[in-house]
Amino acid sequence: MDIQIGDILIMKKPHPCGECRFTVGRVGMDFRIRCNGCGREVMVARAKVEKNIRRVMRGGEELDRSQLAKRRM
């Protein structure tokens, strides 16, 4: 899945503060994501993040999972 630094991830499950949007700060085997509600930073395994993504906002454009998979090919 083509996720880049600065993308905003809209996740299936919300953070305990109630926000579903997270900003990507680091990409690799792990993601560093920052909650857009409370600002908490969390390191999460790539597989877990990719499984829980609903949509991605990149440059004001909203992408869903199928568009991200196609861009990688």
mmCIF file of the N, C-alpha and C atoms, coordinates in Angstrom:
data_MODEL
# 
_entry.id   MODEL 
# 
loop_
_atom_site.group_PDB 
_atom_site.id 
_atom_site.type_symbol 
_atom_site.label_atom_id 
_atom_site.label_alt_id 
_atom_site.label_comp_id 
_atom_site.label_asym_id 
_atom_site.label_entity_id 
_atom_site.label_seq_id 
_atom_site.pdbx_PDB_ins_code 
_atom_site.Cartn_x 
_atom_site.Cartn_y 
_atom_site.Cartn_z 
_atom_site.occupancy 
_atom_site.B_iso_or_equiv 
_atom_site.pdbx_formal_charge 
_atom_site.auth_seq_id 
_atom_site.auth_comp_id 
_atom_site.auth_asym_id 
_atom_site.auth_atom_id 
_atom_site.pdbx_PDB_model_num 
ATOM 1   N N  . MET A 1 1  ? 0.846   -1.171 0.000   1.00 0.00 ? 1  MET A N  1 
ATOM 2   C CA . MET A 1 1  ? 0.000   0.000  0.000   1.00 0.00 ? 1  MET A CA 1 
ATOM 3   C C  . MET A 1 1  ? 0.893   1.236  0.000   1.00 0.00 ? 1  MET A C  1 
ATOM 4   N N  . ASP A 1 2  ? 0.558   2.203  -0.817  1.00 0.00 ? 2  ASP A N  1 
ATOM 5   C CA . ASP A 1 2  ? 1.376   3.406  -1.001  1.00 0.00 ? 2  ASP A CA 1 
ATOM 6   C C  . ASP A 1 2  ? 0.959   4.496  -0.009  1.00 0.00 ? 2  ASP A C  1 
ATOM 7   N N  . ILE A 1 3  ? 1.579   4.499  1.167   1.00 0.00 ? 3  ILE A N  1 
ATOM 8   C CA . ILE A 1 3  ? 1.340   5.520  2.181   1.00 0.00 ? 3  ILE A CA 1 
ATOM 9   C C  . ILE A 1 3  ? 2.590   6.379  2.262   1.00 0.00 ? 3  ILE A C  1 
ATOM 10  N N  . GLN A 1 4  ? 2.413   7.707  2.326   1.00 0.00 ? 4  GLN A N  1 
ATOM 11  C CA . GLN A 1 4  ? 3.546   8.619  2.358   1.00 0.00 ? 4  GLN A CA 1 
ATOM 12  C C  . GLN A 1 4  ? 3.495   9.489  3.598   1.00 0.00 ? 4  GLN A C  1 
ATOM 13  N N  . ILE A 1 5  ? 4.652   10.042 3.974   1.00 0.00 ? 5  ILE A N  1 
ATOM 14  C CA . ILE A 1 5  ? 4.723   10.957 5.110   1.00 0.00 ? 5  ILE A CA 1 
ATOM 15  C C  . ILE A 1 5  ? 3.852   12.173 4.812   1.00 0.00 ? 5  ILE A C  1 
ATOM 16  N N  . GLY A 1 6  ? 3.051   12.558 5.795   1.00 0.00 ? 6  GLY A N  1 
ATOM 17  C CA . GLY A 1 6  ? 2.165   13.709 5.639   1.00 0.00 ? 6  GLY A CA 1 
ATOM 18  C C  . GLY A 1 6  ? 0.745   13.338 5.250   1.00 0.00 ? 6  GLY A C  1 
ATOM 19  N N  . ASP A 1 7  ? 0.524   12.086 4.838   1.00 0.00 ? 7  ASP A N  1 
ATOM 20  C CA . ASP A 1 7  ? -0.834  11.634 4.527   1.00 0.00 ? 7  ASP A CA 1 
ATOM 21  C C  . ASP A 1 7  ? -1.671  11.639 5.797   1.00 0.00 ? 7  ASP A C  1 
ATOM 22  N N  . ILE A 1 8  ? -2.961  11.860 5.656   1.00 0.00 ? 8  ILE A N  1 
ATOM 23  C CA . ILE A 1 8  ? -3.892  11.756 6.776   1.00 0.00 ? 8  ILE A CA 1 
ATOM 24  C C  . ILE A 1 8  ? -4.678  10.475 6.597   1.00 0.00 ? 8  ILE A C  1 
ATOM 25  N N  . LEU A 1 9  ? -4.569  9.576  7.579   1.00 0.00 ? 9  LEU A N  1 
ATOM 26  C CA . LEU A 1 9  ? -5.256  8.294  7.531   1.00 0.00 ? 9  LEU A CA 1 
ATOM 27  C C  . LEU A 1 9  ? -6.562  8.395  8.288   1.00 0.00 ? 9  LEU A C  1 
ATOM 28  N N  . ILE A 1 10 ? -7.632  7.937  7.671   1.00 0.00 ? 10 ILE A N  1 
ATOM 29  C CA . ILE A 1 10 ? -8.927  7.833  8.337   1.00 0.00 ? 10 ILE A CA 1 
ATOM 30  C C  . ILE A 1 10 ? -9.104  6.358  8.656   1.00 0.00 ? 10 ILE A C  1 
ATOM 31  N N  . MET A 1 11 ? -9.076  6.052  9.953   1.00 0.00 ? 11 MET A N  1 
ATOM 32  C CA . MET A 1 11 ? -9.067  4.671  10.411  1.00 0.00 ? 11 MET A CA 1 
ATOM 33  C C  . MET A 1 11 ? -10.483 4.156  10.690  1.00 0.00 ? 11 MET A C  1 
ATOM 34  N N  . LYS A 1 12 ? -10.616 2.828  10.722  1.00 0.00 ? 12 LYS A N  1 
ATOM 35  C CA . LYS A 1 12 ? -11.895 2.195  11.021  1.00 0.00 ? 12 LYS A CA 1 
ATOM 36  C C  . LYS A 1 12 ? -12.295 2.394  12.480  1.00 0.00 ? 12 LYS A C  1 
ATOM 37  N N  . LYS A 1 13 ? -11.309 2.344  13.387  1.00 0.00 ? 13 LYS A N  1 
ATOM 38  C CA . LYS A 1 13 ? -11.589 2.493  14.821  1.00 0.00 ? 13 LYS A CA 1 
ATOM 39  C C  . LYS A 1 13 ? -11.008 3.816  15.315  1.00 0.00 ? 13 LYS A C  1 
ATOM 40  N N  . PRO A 1 14 ? -11.737 4.528  16.155  1.00 0.00 ? 14 PRO A N  1 
ATOM 41  C CA . PRO A 1 14 ? -11.229 5.820  16.651  1.00 0.00 ? 14 PRO A CA 1 
ATOM 42  C C  . PRO A 1 14 ? -10.201 5.651  17.759  1.00 0.00 ? 14 PRO A C  1 
ATOM 43  N N  . HIS A 1 15 ? -9.399  6.691  17.952  1.00 0.00 ? 15 HIS A N  1 
ATOM 44  C CA . HIS A 1 15 ? -8.477  6.802  19.084  1.00 0.00 ? 15 HIS A CA 1 
ATOM 45  C C  . HIS A 1 15 ? -9.331  6.997  20.338  1.00 0.00 ? 15 HIS A C  1 
ATOM 46  N N  . PRO A 1 16 ? -8.837  6.668  21.520  1.00 0.00 ? 16 PRO A N  1 
ATOM 47  C CA . PRO A 1 16 ? -9.631  6.864  22.745  1.00 0.00 ? 16 PRO A CA 1 
ATOM 48  C C  . PRO A 1 16 ? -10.176 8.285  22.927  1.00 0.00 ? 16 PRO A C  1 
ATOM 49  N N  . CYS A 1 17 ? -9.536  9.286  22.328  1.00 0.00 ? 17 CYS A N  1 
ATOM 50  C CA . CYS A 1 17 ? -10.050 10.659 22.438  1.00 0.00 ? 17 CYS A CA 1 
ATOM 51  C C  . CYS A 1 17 ? -11.260 10.880 21.529  1.00 0.00 ? 17 CYS A C  1 
ATOM 52  N N  . GLY A 1 18 ? -11.547 9.933  20.618  1.00 0.00 ? 18 GLY A N  1 
ATOM 53  C CA . GLY A 1 18 ? -12.714 10.029 19.744  1.00 0.00 ? 18 GLY A CA 1 
ATOM 54  C C  . GLY A 1 18 ? -12.409 10.381 18.296  1.00 0.00 ? 18 GLY A C  1 
ATOM 55  N N  . GLU A 1 19 ? -11.174 10.733 17.987  1.00 0.00 ? 19 GLU A N  1 
ATOM 56  C CA . GLU A 1 19 ? -10.782 11.130 16.627  1.00 0.00 ? 19 GLU A CA 1 
ATOM 57  C C  . GLU A 1 19 ? -10.401 9.911  15.795  1.00 0.00 ? 19 GLU A C  1 
ATOM 58  N N  . CYS A 1 20 ? -10.810 9.900  14.516  1.00 0.00 ? 20 CYS A N  1 
ATOM 59  C CA . CYS A 1 20 ? -10.490 8.798  13.598  1.00 0.00 ? 20 CYS A CA 1 
ATOM 60  C C  . CYS A 1 20 ? -9.379  9.170  12.618  1.00 0.00 ? 20 CYS A C  1 
ATOM 61  N N  . ARG A 1 21 ? -8.925  10.421 12.632  1.00 0.00 ? 21 ARG A N  1 
ATOM 62  C CA . ARG A 1 21 ? -7.915  10.879 11.684  1.00 0.00 ? 21 ARG A CA 1 
ATOM 63  C C  . ARG A 1 21 ? -6.538  10.941 12.325  1.00 0.00 ? 21 ARG A C  1 
ATOM 64  N N  . PHE A 1 22 ? -5.540  10.408 11.597  1.00 0.00 ? 22 PHE A N  1 
ATOM 65  C CA . PHE A 1 22 ? -4.159  10.366 12.071  1.00 0.00 ? 22 PHE A CA 1 
ATOM 66  C C  . PHE A 1 22 ? -3.239  10.844 10.954  1.00 0.00 ? 22 PHE A C  1 
ATOM 67  N N  . THR A 1 23 ? -2.198  11.593 11.292  1.00 0.00 ? 23 THR A N  1 
ATOM 68  C CA . THR A 1 23 ? -1.207  12.067 10.331  1.00 0.00 ? 23 THR A CA 1 
ATOM 69  C C  . THR A 1 23 ? 0.018   11.165 10.400  1.00 0.00 ? 23 THR A C  1 
ATOM 70  N N  . VAL A 1 24 ? 0.536   10.774 9.227   1.00 0.00 ? 24 VAL A N  1 
ATOM 71  C CA . VAL A 1 24 ? 1.697   9.882  9.149   1.00 0.00 ? 24 VAL A CA 1 
ATOM 72  C C  . VAL A 1 24 ? 2.974   10.701 9.334   1.00 0.00 ? 24 VAL A C  1 
ATOM 73  N N  . GLY A 1 25 ? 3.826   10.260 10.268  1.00 0.00 ? 25 GLY A N  1 
ATOM 74  C CA . GLY A 1 25 ? 5.096   10.938 10.526  1.00 0.00 ? 25 GLY A CA 1 
ATOM 75  C C  . GLY A 1 25 ? 6.299   10.119 10.104  1.00 0.00 ? 25 GLY A C  1 
ATOM 76  N N  . ARG A 1 26 ? 6.142   8.806  10.009  1.00 0.00 ? 26 ARG A N  1 
ATOM 77  C CA . ARG A 1 26 ? 7.244   7.921  9.631   1.00 0.00 ? 26 ARG A CA 1 
ATOM 78  C C  . ARG A 1 26 ? 6.655   6.698  8.940   1.00 0.00 ? 26 ARG A C  1 
ATOM 79  N N  . VAL A 1 27 ? 7.332   6.240  7.895   1.00 0.00 ? 27 VAL A N  1 
ATOM 80  C CA . VAL A 1 27 ? 6.884   5.071  7.143   1.00 0.00 ? 27 VAL A CA 1 
ATOM 81  C C  . VAL A 1 27 ? 8.032   4.086  7.062   1.00 0.00 ? 27 VAL A C  1 
ATOM 82  N N  . GLY A 1 28 ? 7.740   2.822  7.262   1.00 0.00 ? 28 GLY A N  1 
ATOM 83  C CA . GLY A 1 28 ? 8.732   1.749  7.202   1.00 0.00 ? 28 GLY A CA 1 
ATOM 84  C C  . GLY A 1 28 ? 8.034   0.471  7.618   1.00 0.00 ? 28 GLY A C  1 
ATOM 85  N N  . MET A 1 29 ? 8.730   -0.385 8.365   1.00 0.00 ? 29 MET A N  1 
ATOM 86  C CA . MET A 1 29 ? 8.079   -1.581 8.913   1.00 0.00 ? 29 MET A CA 1 
ATOM 87  C C  . MET A 1 29 ? 7.048   -1.184 9.968   1.00 0.00 ? 29 MET A C  1 
ATOM 88  N N  . ASP A 1 30 ? 7.269   -0.024 10.584  1.00 0.00 ? 30 ASP A N  1 
ATOM 89  C CA . ASP A 1 30 ? 6.322   0.559  11.526  1.00 0.00 ? 30 ASP A CA 1 
ATOM 90  C C  . ASP A 1 30 ? 5.900   1.920  10.992  1.00 0.00 ? 30 ASP A C  1 
ATOM 91  N N  . PHE A 1 31 ? 4.733   2.363  11.423  1.00 0.00 ? 31 PHE A N  1 
ATOM 92  C CA . PHE A 1 31 ? 4.285   3.720  11.135  1.00 0.00 ? 31 PHE A CA 1 
ATOM 93  C C  . PHE A 1 31 ? 4.326   4.517  12.425  1.00 0.00 ? 31 PHE A C  1 
ATOM 94  N N  . ARG A 1 32 ? 4.742   5.778  12.353  1.00 0.00 ? 32 ARG A N  1 
ATOM 95  C CA . ARG A 1 32 ? 4.535   6.701  13.461  1.00 0.00 ? 32 ARG A CA 1 
ATOM 96  C C  . ARG A 1 32 ? 3.369   7.573  13.028  1.00 0.00 ? 32 ARG A C  1 
ATOM 97  N N  . ILE A 1 33 ? 2.285   7.476  13.761  1.00 0.00 ? 33 ILE A N  1 
ATOM 98  C CA . ILE A 1 33 ? 1.101   8.259  13.433  1.00 0.00 ? 33 ILE A CA 1 
ATOM 99  C C  . ILE A 1 33 ? 0.759   9.164  14.609  1.00 0.00 ? 33 ILE A C  1 
ATOM 100 N N  . ARG A 1 34 ? 0.245   10.350 14.292  1.00 0.00 ? 34 ARG A N  1 
ATOM 101 C CA . ARG A 1 34 ? -0.129  11.334 15.307  1.00 0.00 ? 34 ARG A CA 1 
ATOM 102 C C  . ARG A 1 34 ? -1.636  11.567 15.213  1.00 0.00 ? 34 ARG A C  1 
ATOM 103 N N  . CYS A 1 35 ? -2.302  11.433 16.352  1.00 0.00 ? 35 CYS A N  1 
ATOM 104 C CA . CYS A 1 35 ? -3.737  11.669 16.411  1.00 0.00 ? 35 CYS A CA 1 
ATOM 105 C C  . CYS A 1 35 ? -4.011  13.145 16.126  1.00 0.00 ? 35 CYS A C  1 
ATOM 106 N N  . ASN A 1 36 ? -4.949  13.428 15.225  1.00 0.00 ? 36 ASN A N  1 
ATOM 107 C CA . ASN A 1 36 ? -5.269  14.816 14.895  1.00 0.00 ? 36 ASN A CA 1 
ATOM 108 C C  . ASN A 1 36 ? -6.159  15.464 15.950  1.00 0.00 ? 36 ASN A C  1 
ATOM 109 N N  . GLY A 1 37 ? -6.683  14.672 16.877  1.00 0.00 ? 37 GLY A N  1 
ATOM 110 C CA . GLY A 1 37 ? -7.520  15.222 17.937  1.00 0.00 ? 37 GLY A CA 1 
ATOM 111 C C  . GLY A 1 37 ? -6.714  15.694 19.131  1.00 0.00 ? 37 GLY A C  1 
ATOM 112 N N  . CYS A 1 38 ? -5.909  14.795 19.707  1.00 0.00 ? 38 CYS A N  1 
ATOM 113 C CA . CYS A 1 38 ? -5.195  15.116 20.945  1.00 0.00 ? 38 CYS A CA 1 
ATOM 114 C C  . CYS A 1 38 ? -3.689  15.292 20.753  1.00 0.00 ? 38 CYS A C  1 
ATOM 115 N N  . GLY A 1 39 ? -3.132  14.912 19.596  1.00 0.00 ? 39 GLY A N  1 
ATOM 116 C CA . GLY A 1 39 ? -1.710  15.098 19.321  1.00 0.00 ? 39 GLY A CA 1 
ATOM 117 C C  . GLY A 1 39 ? -0.810  13.971 19.796  1.00 0.00 ? 39 GLY A C  1 
ATOM 118 N N  . ARG A 1 40 ? -1.371  12.910 20.352  1.00 0.00 ? 40 ARG A N  1 
ATOM 119 C CA . ARG A 1 40 ? -0.575  11.776 20.841  1.00 0.00 ? 40 ARG A CA 1 
ATOM 120 C C  . ARG A 1 40 ? 0.075   11.068 19.652  1.00 0.00 ? 40 ARG A C  1 
ATOM 121 N N  . GLU A 1 41 ? 1.377   10.737 19.765  1.00 0.00 ? 41 GLU A N  1 
ATOM 122 C CA . GLU A 1 41 ? 2.089   9.978  18.736  1.00 0.00 ? 41 GLU A CA 1 
ATOM 123 C C  . GLU A 1 41 ? 2.194   8.530  19.147  1.00 0.00 ? 41 GLU A C  1 
ATOM 124 N N  . VAL A 1 42 ? 1.979   7.636  18.184  1.00 0.00 ? 42 VAL A N  1 
ATOM 125 C CA . VAL A 1 42 ? 1.996   6.204  18.444  1.00 0.00 ? 42 VAL A CA 1 
ATOM 126 C C  . VAL A 1 42 ? 2.773   5.512  17.333  1.00 0.00 ? 42 VAL A C  1 
ATOM 127 N N  . MET A 1 43 ? 3.605   4.521  17.705  1.00 0.00 ? 43 MET A N  1 
ATOM 128 C CA . MET A 1 43 ? 4.268   3.670  16.729  1.00 0.00 ? 43 MET A CA 1 
ATOM 129 C C  . MET A 1 43 ? 3.436   2.396  16.605  1.00 0.00 ? 43 MET A C  1 
ATOM 130 N N  . VAL A 1 44 ? 3.045   2.065  15.376  1.00 0.00 ? 44 VAL A N  1 
ATOM 131 C CA . VAL A 1 44 ? 2.189   0.907  15.141  1.00 0.00 ? 44 VAL A CA 1 
ATOM 132 C C  . VAL A 1 44 ? 2.775   0.095  13.989  1.00 0.00 ? 44 VAL A C  1 
ATOM 133 N N  . ALA A 1 45 ? 2.683   -1.231 14.076  1.00 0.00 ? 45 ALA A N  1 
ATOM 134 C CA . ALA A 1 45 ? 3.178   -2.112 13.017  1.00 0.00 ? 45 ALA A CA 1 
ATOM 135 C C  . ALA A 1 45 ? 2.451   -1.832 11.698  1.00 0.00 ? 45 ALA A C  1 
ATOM 136 N N  . ARG A 1 46 ? 3.188   -1.900 10.614  1.00 0.00 ? 46 ARG A N  1 
ATOM 137 C CA . ARG A 1 46 ? 2.643   -1.611 9.290   1.00 0.00 ? 46 ARG A CA 1 
ATOM 138 C C  . ARG A 1 46 ? 1.414   -2.466 8.974   1.00 0.00 ? 46 ARG A C  1 
ATOM 139 N N  . ALA A 1 47 ? 1.486   -3.765 9.272   1.00 0.00 ? 47 ALA A N  1 
ATOM 140 C CA . ALA A 1 47 ? 0.372   -4.668 8.959   1.00 0.00 ? 47 ALA A CA 1 
ATOM 141 C C  . ALA A 1 47 ? -0.907  -4.246 9.683   1.00 0.00 ? 47 ALA A C  1 
ATOM 142 N N  . LYS A 1 48 ? -0.770  -3.822 10.926  1.00 0.00 ? 48 LYS A N  1 
ATOM 143 C CA . LYS A 1 48 ? -1.939  -3.421 11.709  1.00 0.00 ? 48 LYS A CA 1 
ATOM 144 C C  . LYS A 1 48 ? -2.556  -2.131 11.166  1.00 0.00 ? 48 LYS A C  1 
ATOM 145 N N  . VAL A 1 49 ? -1.704  -1.174 10.788  1.00 0.00 ? 49 VAL A N  1 
ATOM 146 C CA . VAL A 1 49 ? -2.204  0.086  10.232  1.00 0.00 ? 49 VAL A CA 1 
ATOM 147 C C  . VAL A 1 49 ? -2.901  -0.160 8.897   1.00 0.00 ? 49 VAL A C  1 
ATOM 148 N N  . GLU A 1 50 ? -2.248  -0.915 7.997   1.00 0.00 ? 50 GLU A N  1 
ATOM 149 C CA . GLU A 1 50 ? -2.828  -1.155 6.677   1.00 0.00 ? 50 GLU A CA 1 
ATOM 150 C C  . GLU A 1 50 ? -4.162  -1.885 6.771   1.00 0.00 ? 50 GLU A C  1 
ATOM 151 N N  . LYS A 1 51 ? -4.313  -2.756 7.757   1.00 0.00 ? 51 LYS A N  1 
ATOM 152 C CA . LYS A 1 51 ? -5.558  -3.491 7.941   1.00 0.00 ? 51 LYS A CA 1 
ATOM 153 C C  . LYS A 1 51 ? -6.696  -2.562 8.385   1.00 0.00 ? 51 LYS A C  1 
ATOM 154 N N  . ASN A 1 52 ? -6.367  -1.517 9.148   1.00 0.00 ? 52 ASN A N  1 
ATOM 155 C CA . ASN A 1 52 ? -7.393  -0.660 9.744   1.00 0.00 ? 52 ASN A CA 1 
ATOM 156 C C  . ASN A 1 52 ? -7.654  0.652  9.009   1.00 0.00 ? 52 ASN A C  1 
ATOM 157 N N  . ILE A 1 53 ? -7.030  0.855  7.852   1.00 0.00 ? 53 ILE A N  1 
ATOM 158 C CA . ILE A 1 53 ? -7.255  2.097  7.089   1.00 0.00 ? 53 ILE A CA 1 
ATOM 159 C C  . ILE A 1 53 ? -8.585  2.024  6.350   1.00 0.00 ? 53 ILE A C  1 
ATOM 160 N N  . ARG A 1 54 ? -9.365  3.089  6.475   1.00 0.00 ? 54 ARG A N  1 
ATOM 161 C CA . ARG A 1 54 ? -10.601 3.210  5.703   1.00 0.00 ? 54 ARG A CA 1 
ATOM 162 C C  . ARG A 1 54 ? -10.351 4.064  4.452   1.00 0.00 ? 54 ARG A C  1 
ATOM 163 N N  . ARG A 1 55 ? -9.762  5.255  4.648   1.00 0.00 ? 55 ARG A N  1 
ATOM 164 C CA . ARG A 1 55 ? -9.446  6.159  3.536   1.00 0.00 ? 55 ARG A CA 1 
ATOM 165 C C  . ARG A 1 55 ? -8.156  6.900  3.846   1.00 0.00 ? 55 ARG A C  1 
ATOM 166 N N  . VAL A 1 56 ? -7.582  7.521  2.802   1.00 0.00 ? 56 VAL A N  1 
ATOM 167 C CA . VAL A 1 56 ? -6.367  8.321  2.959   1.00 0.00 ? 56 VAL A CA 1 
ATOM 168 C C  . VAL A 1 56 ? -6.598  9.669  2.295   1.00 0.00 ? 56 VAL A C  1 
ATOM 169 N N  . MET A 1 57 ? -6.218  10.741 3.004   1.00 0.00 ? 57 MET A N  1 
ATOM 170 C CA . MET A 1 57 ? -6.281  12.090 2.425   1.00 0.00 ? 57 MET A CA 1 
ATOM 171 C C  . MET A 1 57 ? -4.857  12.479 2.044   1.00 0.00 ? 57 MET A C  1 
ATOM 172 N N  . ARG A 1 58 ? -4.668  12.845 0.790   1.00 0.00 ? 58 ARG A N  1 
ATOM 173 C CA . ARG A 1 58 ? -3.344  13.253 0.304   1.00 0.00 ? 58 ARG A CA 1 
ATOM 174 C C  . ARG A 1 58 ? -3.513  14.498 -0.553  1.00 0.00 ? 58 ARG A C  1 
ATOM 175 N N  . GLY A 1 59 ? -2.987  15.607 -0.080  1.00 0.00 ? 59 GLY A N  1 
ATOM 176 C CA . GLY A 1 59 ? -3.056  16.852 -0.844  1.00 0.00 ? 59 GLY A CA 1 
ATOM 177 C C  . GLY A 1 59 ? -4.474  17.299 -1.121  1.00 0.00 ? 59 GLY A C  1 
ATOM 178 N N  . GLY A 1 60 ? -5.374  17.096 -0.187  1.00 0.00 ? 60 GLY A N  1 
ATOM 179 C CA . GLY A 1 60 ? -6.771  17.497 -0.364  1.00 0.00 ? 60 GLY A CA 1 
ATOM 180 C C  . GLY A 1 60 ? -7.606  16.507 -1.149  1.00 0.00 ? 60 GLY A C  1 
ATOM 181 N N  . GLU A 1 61 ? -6.979  15.462 -1.669  1.00 0.00 ? 61 GLU A N  1 
ATOM 182 C CA . GLU A 1 61 ? -7.676  14.436 -2.441  1.00 0.00 ? 61 GLU A CA 1 
ATOM 183 C C  . GLU A 1 61 ? -7.901  13.217 -1.552  1.00 0.00 ? 61 GLU A C  1 
ATOM 184 N N  . GLU A 1 62 ? -9.114  12.684 -1.574  1.00 0.00 ? 62 GLU A N  1 
ATOM 185 C CA . GLU A 1 62 ? -9.431  11.528 -0.748  1.00 0.00 ? 62 GLU A CA 1 
ATOM 186 C C  . GLU A 1 62 ? -9.278  10.250 -1.564  1.00 0.00 ? 62 GLU A C  1 
ATOM 187 N N  . LEU A 1 63 ? -8.463  9.324  -1.057  1.00 0.00 ? 63 LEU A N  1 
ATOM 188 C CA . LEU A 1 63 ? -8.210  8.057  -1.731  1.00 0.00 ? 63 LEU A CA 1 
ATOM 189 C C  . LEU A 1 63 ? -8.747  6.926  -0.870  1.00 0.00 ? 63 LEU A C  1 
ATOM 190 N N  . ASP A 1 64 ? -9.316  5.890  -1.495  1.00 0.00 ? 64 ASP A N  1 
ATOM 191 C CA . ASP A 1 64 ? -9.721  4.722  -0.714  1.00 0.00 ? 64 ASP A CA 1 
ATOM 192 C C  . ASP A 1 64 ? -8.690  3.613  -0.908  1.00 0.00 ? 64 ASP A C  1 
ATOM 193 N N  . ARG A 1 65 ? -8.888  2.496  -0.223  1.00 0.00 ? 65 ARG A N  1 
ATOM 194 C CA . ARG A 1 65 ? -7.901  1.407  -0.219  1.00 0.00 ? 65 ARG A CA 1 
ATOM 195 C C  . ARG A 1 65 ? -7.603  0.881  -1.622  1.00 0.00 ? 65 ARG A C  1 
ATOM 196 N N  . SER A 1 66 ? -8.613  0.771  -2.477  1.00 0.00 ? 66 SER A N  1 
ATOM 197 C CA . SER A 1 66 ? -8.397  0.209  -3.822  1.00 0.00 ? 66 SER A CA 1 
ATOM 198 C C  . SER A 1 66 ? -7.511  1.131  -4.669  1.00 0.00 ? 66 SER A C  1 
ATOM 199 N N  . GLN A 1 67 ? -7.646  2.438  -4.530  1.00 0.00 ? 67 GLN A N  1 
ATOM 200 C CA . GLN A 1 67 ? -6.799  3.365  -5.284  1.00 0.00 ? 67 GLN A CA 1 
ATOM 201 C C  . GLN A 1 67 ? -5.348  3.286  -4.824  1.00 0.00 ? 67 GLN A C  1 
ATOM 202 N N  . LEU A 1 68 ? -5.114  3.083  -3.540  1.00 0.00 ? 68 LEU A N  1 
ATOM 203 C CA . LEU A 1 68 ? -3.743  2.974  -3.030  1.00 0.00 ? 68 LEU A CA 1 
ATOM 204 C C  . LEU A 1 68 ? -3.080  1.701  -3.513  1.00 0.00 ? 68 LEU A C  1 
ATOM 205 N N  . ALA A 1 69 ? -3.823  0.616  -3.601  1.00 0.00 ? 69 ALA A N  1 
ATOM 206 C CA . ALA A 1 69 ? -3.264  -0.653 -4.072  1.00 0.00 ? 69 ALA A CA 1 
ATOM 207 C C  . ALA A 1 69 ? -2.894  -0.547 -5.551  1.00 0.00 ? 69 ALA A C  1 
ATOM 208 N N  . LYS A 1 70 ? -3.714  0.142  -6.347  1.00 0.00 ? 70 LYS A N  1 
ATOM 209 C CA . LYS A 1 70 ? -3.445  0.282  -7.777  1.00 0.00 ? 70 LYS A CA 1 
ATOM 210 C C  . LYS A 1 70 ? -2.207  1.126  -8.034  1.00 0.00 ? 70 LYS A C  1 
ATOM 211 N N  . ARG A 1 71 ? -1.975  2.163  -7.231  1.00 0.00 ? 71 ARG A N  1 
ATOM 212 C CA . ARG A 1 71 ? -0.833  3.049  -7.450  1.00 0.00 ? 71 ARG A CA 1 
ATOM 213 C C  . ARG A 1 71 ? 0.492   2.340  -7.228  1.00 0.00 ? 71 ARG A C  1 
ATOM 214 N N  . ARG A 1 72 ? 0.506   1.327  -6.387  1.00 0.00 ? 72 ARG A N  1 
ATOM 215 C CA . ARG A 1 72 ? 1.745   0.613  -6.106  1.00 0.00 ? 72 ARG A CA 1 
ATOM 216 C C  . ARG A 1 72 ? 2.183   -0.262 -7.286  1.00 0.00 ? 72 ARG A C  1 
ATOM 217 N N  . MET A 1 73 ? 1.242   -0.756 -8.056  1.00 0.00 ? 73 MET A N  1 
ATOM 218 C CA . MET A 1 73 ? 1.557   -1.644 -9.185  1.00 0.00 ? 73 MET A CA 1 
ATOM 219 C C  . MET A 1 73 ? 2.111   -0.864 -10.302 1.00 0.00 ? 73 MET A C  1 
# 
